[in-house]
Amino acid sequence: MISSSATIFRQGLLCVALWLCSVGISQADGGRVLAEKTAGGYRVVLFGSPSPLRAGMVDLSLFLEQADKPSPVLDAVVHFRLNKLSRPTPELAWRGGGCVTPGQAVAATQGHSGNKLLYSAMLGIPEPGLWELGVSISHGGKAVDLPFELSVERALPPVLTWWPVVALMPLGILIYLWRGYLLKKRRPL
């Protein structure tokens, strides 16, 4: 029979393994607050993830509420539009799918980030530098355009981006070997 300290150790090890696996994928609703503006009768809060923003896929979310009273606006039409403000970099830092052509409008939808109060979209930013995010809001026959400046850093090397996925294989092998050791230890001779 396995002692209670060994059971506690196994449960603790399982908790640590689950925590390590979830570190890379757990996120808040919309990411970090990037900017807040009031214009056209609206209070707009822009969120972004990852933090800091890096070239590649980014999740941009927008919280929209009326400026005169704190009630969210849930029936607006919101579009994001990216334009590069700084000089182009010599090479593209991100060649993956989903890259946005400068000036291309991307519809922001509700519920994308899991929070029904946020208008959000995944955008692929092709290179680092200073970008302008134009936000177009249409609601009740009124249209408002807001510019936000975004500082985008270089993309992380693939090793740093994919290490949680790559680390799962050796971790699984170690857990399997440890299980075999414990089972062998339990067998009567």
C-alpha positions in Angstrom: 0.0 0.0 0.0 1.2 3.5 -0.9 1.8 5.8 2.1 -0.2 9.0 2.5 3.0 11.1 1.9 3.5 9.5 -1.5 -0.1 10.1 -2.4 0.3 13.8 -1.4 3.5 14.0 -3.4 1.8 12.6 -6.5 -1.1 14.9 -6.2 1.2 17.9 -5.7 3.3 16.8 -8.8 0.1 16.5 -10.8 -1.0 20.0 -9.8 2.4 21.4 -10.8 2.2 19.7 -14.1 -1.3 21.0 -14.9 -0.3 24.5 -13.8 2.8 24.4 -16.1 0.7 23.2 -19.0 -1.9 26.0 -18.5 0.6 28.9 -18.0 0.9 29.5 -21.8 -2.8 29.3 -22.6 -4.5 31.0 -19.7 -5.4 34.6 -20.5 -7.6 37.3 -19.1 -10.7 38.4 -21.0 -9.1 40.9 -23.3 -5.5 41.2 -22.2 -3.7 44.3 -20.9 -5.2 47.8 -21.2 -3.5 49.6 -24.0 -5.4 52.9 -24.1 -8.6 54.6 -23.1 -10.3 57.5 -24.9 -13.5 59.4 -24.7 -15.0 60.7 -28.0 -18.3 61.1 -29.8 -20.2 60.4 -26.6 -18.4 57.1 -26.0 -15.8 55.9 -23.6 -13.5 53.4 -25.3 -11.0 51.1 -23.6 -8.6 49.1 -25.8 -7.1 45.8 -24.6 -4.3 43.8 -26.2 -2.7 40.4 -25.8 0.2 39.3 -25.7 1.8 41.8 -23.4 3.8 43.6 -24.8 2.4 43.5 -28.3 4.7 41.6 -30.6 4.8 41.0 -34.4 2.6 38.0 -35.2 -1.0 37.2 -34.1 -2.4 39.6 -31.5 -5.8 39.7 -29.9 -7.2 43.3 -29.8 -10.4 43.9 -27.8 -12.5 47.0 -27.3 -14.9 47.9 -24.5 -17.4 50.5 -25.5 -19.8 52.4 -23.2 -21.7 55.6 -23.2 -19.6 58.5 -21.8 -22.5 60.1 -19.9 -23.6 56.9 -18.0 -21.8 53.7 -17.3 -23.7 51.3 -19.5 -22.1 49.2 -22.2 -23.0 49.6 -25.9 -23.7 46.1 -27.2 -25.3 46.7 -30.6 -22.6 48.7 -32.4 -20.6 47.8 -35.5 -16.9 48.0 -34.9 -14.0 47.7 -37.3 -10.2 47.8 -36.8 -7.8 49.1 -39.4 -4.0 49.0 -39.1 -1.6 51.4 -40.7 2.2 51.5 -40.3 3.5 54.8 -38.9 7.2 54.0 -38.7 9.5 53.0 -41.5 9.3 49.4 -42.8 11.8 46.9 -41.4 14.2 45.3 -43.8 12.5 41.9 -43.5 9.1 40.8 -42.4 9.2 39.4 -38.9 6.0 37.4 -39.2 5.0 35.4 -42.3 2.2 33.4 -40.7 -1.4 33.4 -41.8 -3.8 36.1 -40.7 -1.5 39.1 -41.5 -3.4 42.3 -42.1 -2.8 44.4 -45.2 -2.3 48.0 -44.1 -5.6 49.8 -44.4 -7.7 46.6 -44.5 -10.8 46.8 -42.3 -11.3 43.9 -39.9 -14.6 43.4 -38.2 -14.5 43.1 -34.4 -17.1 40.7 -33.1 -18.6 40.1 -29.6 -17.8 36.9 -27.7 -14.5 36.2 -29.5 -12.6 36.7 -26.3 -15.2 34.9 -24.1 -16.5 38.2 -22.8 -19.7 39.3 -24.4 -19.0 42.9 -23.5 -15.9 43.2 -25.7 -15.6 43.7 -29.4 -12.5 41.8 -30.5 -10.6 40.4 -33.4 -7.3 38.5 -34.0 -5.0 40.4 -36.2 -1.6 39.3 -37.7 0.8 42.2 -37.5 3.6 41.5 -40.0 6.5 43.5 -38.6 7.6 45.5 -35.5 7.4 49.2 -35.2 4.9 51.9 -34.5 1.4 51.2 -35.9 -1.9 53.2 -35.9 -5.0 51.2 -35.1 -8.0 53.0 -36.5 -11.2 52.0 -34.7 -14.5 52.7 -36.6 -17.7 52.6 -34.5 -21.2 52.8 -36.0 -24.1 53.0 -33.6 -27.6 54.5 -33.9 -26.9 56.3 -37.2 -23.7 57.9 -35.7 -20.2 57.0 -36.8 -17.0 57.7 -34.8 -13.4 57.1 -35.8 -10.7 56.9 -33.2 -6.9 56.5 -33.7 -4.7 54.6 -31.3 -1.0 54.3 -31.5 0.4 50.8 -30.9 4.1 50.0 -30.3 4.8 46.5 -31.6 8.0 44.7 -30.6 9.9 42.0 -32.6 8.4 38.5 -32.6 9.9 36.1 -30.2 12.1 33.3 -31.6 10.2 30.1 -32.3 12.0 28.3 -29.4 10.6 30.8 -26.9 7.2 30.8 -28.5 6.7 27.0 -28.7 8.6 25.8 -25.5 5.4 24.9 -23.6 4.3 22.6 -26.4 7.7 21.1 -26.9 8.1 20.6 -23.1 5.0 18.5 -22.9 6.5 15.4 -24.6 9.5 14.9 -22.2 7.2 15.7 -19.3 4.8 13.0 -20.5 7.6 10.5 -20.9 8.9 11.3 -17.4 5.5 10.8 -15.8 5.1 7.5 -17.6 8.5 6.3 -16.4 7.7 7.4 -12.9 4.4 5.6 -13.0 6.2 2.4 -14.1 8.7 2.8 -11.3 5.9 3.2 -8.7 4.0 0.1 -10.1 7.2 -2.0 -10.0 7.8 -0.9 -6.5 4.3 -2.0 -5.4 4.5 -5.5 -6.9 5.1 -8.3 -4.3 8.2 -10.3 -4.9 
